[in-house]
Amino acid sequence: MSVVTELVAYVREAFEWDADVVVSAGPRGALGQIWRLEVGPARYALKEIFGEPPSEALLEAELAFARRAAEAGVRLPASHPDRAGRHLLSAPGGGPWLRLYDWVDLRPVDLAARATPRELGALLARLHRCAPAATTEAGGGPPDAWYHRVPARQEWPRADAPWAGRLADRLATLPELCAAVAPADPAELVVCHRDLHPENVLADPTGALVVVDWDNLGPAAPGRELARALFDWFCDGPDADLDAMRAMYEAYVRDGGPGRITRAADFSMLLASRLNFLLVQTRVALDPGAEPRHRDWAEREIEESLRILPTPRLLADVLALTASR
């Protein structure tokens, strides 16, 4: 029996499904694989979680913020508890942790559409307006340094890999690129999604935006999440679509978003999260004990991460654009 078949058999029992279950592979990300389940007329998304599961406190915070966001008009797939009321399930025999959501037919957002930057700005404003203040991670502890601390030079691996030369070239720019990276003012922190890139904001069949994958939720300064989103959406390489960034930023401000981008430190979340993600992927790619599927995925992510890492010039251009508004 395959691992997927075993997972489906377990979930079928946990949710007391009588109908046959048809499973097919959906998208995967750094933290999990999505499986599409057809259970009679119903459709679900089963998330297989890689590594450690979210804590109980984080799960409660996610569900609470998702409710607030839904009430504010943000579209998102509903999370389903099993017959015992659990939103997080542990597969038997030391298997992976699992979550079940509604399946929504989604497609990538059309970046060429003129309205897209305005819609994204309005969505982010809506999320930030409904967000409660949060000076600690769920369950306590200071804000995660992943979003405000860049790796030290000695943390990067020395490797004989196809990407090693390009990595060394980019690391040479880090002192200038990351000079202003620092923790945010605690008074500015609210609960944020913290992962609003194009794979996590998608369009449903009507074209409405849907936010998925809330696993990284936690405290952040709204302006810093906005700065990261501008680059995630409208900078795919050495050049940025400054017109689209301007339209997204103006829509965010017009719709009452509380964040602003006025200084170099506002790019801290963008730079720290991208560099920390890149560091993790280099370690996975070089780990002989990692599963081949994870090493292959890490190699592809390294290529993309090196391509989209912003330059000091781009940061200055975007800061000039936003600071003037």
Secondary structure as UniProt FT lines:
FT   HELIX           3..14
FT   TURN            15..16
FT   STRAND          21..28
FT   STRAND          32..39
FT   TURN            40..41
FT   STRAND          42..49
FT   HELIX           56..71
FT   TURN            72..73
FT   TURN            83..84
FT   STRAND          89..90
FT   TURN            92..94
FT   STRAND          97..102
FT   TURN            111..112
FT   TURN            114..115
FT   HELIX           116..129
FT   TURN            138..139
FT   HELIX           145..147
FT   HELIX           153..155
FT   TURN            162..163
FT   HELIX           164..171
FT   TURN            172..173
FT   HELIX           174..177
FT   TURN            178..180
FT   HELIX           186..188
FT   STRAND          190..192
FT   TURN            198..200
FT   STRAND          201..203
FT   TURN            205..206
FT   STRAND          209..211
FT   TURN            215..216
FT   STRAND          218..220
FT   HELIX           222..234
FT   HELIX           242..254
FT   TURN            255..256
FT   HELIX           264..267
FT   HELIX           268..286
FT   TURN            288..289
FT   HELIX           292..308
FT   HELIX           312..323
//
